[in-house]
């Protein structure tokens, strides 16, 4: 068997495609056998790591990519900075804690939640991103197809689930009960980030049932990180103003 044959069977894609290149490089640079072996294994590992990140990014289903490096902290009170630092260690995911991001429309909630999620993916975590209105539709479809239990198991396997835009669409009683059941089953099994334009005292407007709302808040908020990052002007509004000024 050839090197390529062994690499195929052992699922070593870098060695399969590039072993001749690294052999040539080893000759030109006079690598020792140990250096050669370390180098080729290091590149194989790096390729596998990058492939894993790409695969988890695809499964996360982000609507777009947003990074923490592009999140402008200067728009927020300095009192938030230490909390941002704490969250960005990702210890809340290790500890299976939740994060509730409350804020006015355009305050950066979705950007920050995606930024944290991408950092988690790079560190090896599995993530699912879904808007709450779409989640309820998916749950009802799963229920009608008798696949709700399978959906719950899939939902529970992620290290982090981001539920975006809670508050823009209200639910009927069936939708509220299904969502409550789903989140209750996930409780203590993994972290949840929820972004909402509504403070807790208004969540009943979404769920239409004060008992379900109270029970859900009690579960989600227990030992959770809760931030209200509302801004006087939305990030999009300020970006638009800056763009218009640049055209003058």
N, C-alpha and C positions, 0 to 999 in steps of 0.2 A: 504493500500500500504506500501511496505517496503522502507527503506532508498535508497536501490539500485533502486527501481522502480521510486521514485521521482527524483533521480539523473539522471536516463536515460532520463526522460521526460524533465528535466530542462537542459540537456546537461552539466552535471558536471562530467566529466570523472574521475577526481582524487577522488572525494567523492564516486563515484560508485565503484571504484576498491580498494580504500584504507581506507574507513571509519572505518573498524574494527581495522586496525593498529593504526590509530590516536586515536581511542577511548581507546585502550589498553595503548598507550603512555600517554594519558591524566590521566588515572588512576594511572599509575606508578609514574608520576611526580606531581600528585596532582594539575593539572591545574584547574583554576577557569573556570566557564562557559564562561566568556568573553575571557580568554586566549585561551580556546579550539576553540571557534568560530573564533577568529582572526587567529589562527594557520591553521585551516582547509581551511579558505577562502584564506589565503596567499598562501598555497600550490596549491590550485585550480588555483589561478591567475598565479602563476609561471609556472604551466604546460601549461595553455592556452597561455601564453606569448612565451614559448619555442616552442609550436606547431605552433604558428603564424610565428615565425622566420624560422622554418624549411620549412613551406609552401612557404614563400616569397623567401627563398633561392632556392627552387626547381623551382619556376616560373621564377626566374632571369636567369636561364640557363647559369650559369658560366661554362666555359670549365674546370676550376679547382678552388680551393679555395686558395686565397692569402690574407694575413692579413697585416694591417698597422704595427703591432708589428714586422713583419719580413722584413719590408722595410728598407734597410740600408741607412740612410740619409748621412752617412759619405762619401759615394761615390760622393756626390754632393757639390757644392760650398755652403759655409755657408749663402750666400745671399738668398738661397732658403728656409732656415729653417723657417723664419717667415711666408713665403707664405704657406709652408706645414702646419704650425700651424693653420693659418687662414682657410685653406680648410678643415682641420680635425674637425673644429667646426661644419661643415655641414651647416653653415649659407647660403652658396651659393645655396643650395637646397631649403631652406626656402624662399629665395628671387627669386627663379626661374631663377637663373643665370647659364650660361654655363661655362664649363672648357675645354679648348683646350690644350691637352698635346702633344707637338711636341718633337721628339727626334730620334736619330739614332737607328737602330735595336738593341734590347737588352739593351736599356737604362732604362728599368723599367716602361715604360708607362702603360703596361697592368697590371702589378703587382699593381701599385699605384691606377689605376682606379678600380680594383676589390676590393682592400683594402678599399677604400672610400665607395664603393657600399655595402660591407658587414657591415661596420659600420652604414651606412644608414638603412640597413635592420634591424639591431639589435635595432635601435632607432625607428622602426615602419614604415619606408618608403618602398614603393614598387619600385622595380628596374627591368629593362630589360637589359640584356647584349647580344649584337649581333655583329658579325663581319660584316663590311660594305659589302663585297662581298656576304655573305649569305643573308643580308638584301635585296639587289637588286633582288636576285633570288626569295625570298619570295614575294616581291612586284609584280614582273612580274607574278608569279603564281596566286596571289590574283587578279590581273588585268584580267588575262585570264579566271578566274572563276567568274568574276563579283562580287568579294568580297573586292574590294579595299577600299570602304568606311568603311566597318566593320573593316578592318585591321587598317585604320587610327584612328578610334575611340579607338581601343584596344591600339594602340601605344601612344595615347594622355593621357591615364588614369594613366600611371606610374608617380611617383614623379621624377624618374631619369631614363634616358635611356643612356646606354653606347654604343657608336659606335666605335668599335675597328678596327684597321688596315686600316684606310683610306689612300690610296696611293699605296697599293700593287697591286691592280687590277684597270684598267681603265674601264669606262662605255661607252656603246653606248649612242646615244642621248636620246633614250626612257628611259633607266635606269637613266640617269642624271636628266631628267625632273621629273620622278616619285619620286626620292629621294629628289629633291628640293621641290616638292609639299608637301611631307610628313613632312619634317623638317620645312617648312614655316607654315604649319598648327599647328605644335606643339609649335612654337615660343610663348613665354610668358605664356605657359600653364604648363611648367615643365622644369627641368634642363636637359641638354645634356652634356655628357662628350664625346669628340672625341679624339682618339689617332691617331697620324699620323707621318709617317717618313718624311713628306714633309712640308716645310714652306709654308705660304699662297701664295707666288708668284709662287709656282709650282702646286697649286691645279688644275689649268686649264689642267694639264697633265692627271688628273684623270677624269675630267668631259668633257673634249674635247670641251668646249664652254666657251669663256671668259665672256659672259654676265651672264650665269647661275652661273659661278664660282664667279663672282663679287657680284651678288645678294645674293648668299648663304653665302659667307664670311661676307657680311654686316650684315646679320641677326644673324648669329651664334656668331660673334665677338662683337656684341653690348653689352657693359657692361659685357663682359666675362672675366674670368681669363685665361690668356694665359701664358703658361710656356714652355720654350724650355729646356729640361733636357738631352740633348745629352751628351753622354760620349765618351771619347777617346777609351776606350775598353768596350765592352758590358759586362753586368752583367754575362751572361752565359759564356763568354770567361774567365772572372776572376774566376768564380766558377770552371771551368774546370781546369784552372792552379792550383788552390788550391787543387783540388782533385788529380791531377797528382803528385803534390809535396808531398801530404800525403802518396802516395804509395811508395815513395823513401825510 
